[in-house]
């Protein structure tokens, strides 16, 4: 019923754009500190990008803002060309659920739920009790991550790599425009990490969703199409690798 790939993938379009984005803590206090200093970059649907930087560079703060879990002090974040800074909590939450998928270093699966139920969770939050079509979609995702027949297993019955595969399927359940992966292979052995990374690559291509991987590992970032380097709250380098496709903007009136 479901096919991942298409013969004619959609043209690349802007998914995420940061415009002069700043973030400070302890505003108007003697201890006020600015941790992000005017961040500017854009990610298109065709891009599989990495955000790297040392500990304390501001990666986690920036990821929370991109994921609409926190707000910038100034500047603007556009998601699918929609400004987000002035959104209230309800609209921010709705936009996050509709447009962003999250994969973390630790899978954060619900132990009492089966693999299938964990994948269905984002859909249940949005729509209530899942229907047959949603269950078929979740089963398809489970098969796509190599876990056909594991739908009834609890997280404790799966290996670490298998749990991360379920987490990836869960992140894709809502067909997000943007997939954020925070150290997605940092808790896995080398071979499992490589298979997880290749899976993310395949889903990026098949779903035409933008992927932004946050990592401290330059070896991982070098295998991405693009590497954005953050140091002390500044973007010091934004490098597209030779094999990376060049994004093109699409006129909304065409």
Secondary structure by P-SEA (a helix, b strand, c coil): cccccccccccccccbbbcbbbbbcccccccccccccccccccccccbbbbbbccccaaaaaaaaaaccccccbbbbbccccccccccaaaaaaaaaacbbbbcccccccccccaaaaaaaaaaaccccccaaaaaaaaaaaaaaccccccccccccccaaaaaaaaaaaaacccccbbbbccccccccaaaaaaaaaaaaaaaaaacbbbbbbbccaaaaaaccbbbbbccccccbbbbcccbbbbbbbcccc
